[in-house]
Amino acid sequence: MELRKYADYTVKTYVHHFECFMNRYRDIEPTQINENEIREYLKILVRKGRSNSYINQSIH
């Protein structure tokens, strides 16, 4: 992200989303997380009423 000159706030936002995702699946080895877990996480965000932009940031 630094090489692409992302703003500091943008980097912090993406790191935050990544940490939230990884914390959700902390009992699973990262290499074992598959499409099903990703879809489940997105469903959780939708059920929590997160905005489309929030969800989009979560999956980039």
Residue pairs with C-beta under 8 A, 6 or more apart in sequence:
1 10
1 11
1 14
2 11
6 14
13 57
14 57
14 60
17 57
17 58
17 60
20 58
21 41
21 58
22 30
24 41
24 44
25 33
25 37
25 41
28 37
38 59
41 58
42 55
42 58
42 59
45 54
45 55
45 58
46 55
50 58
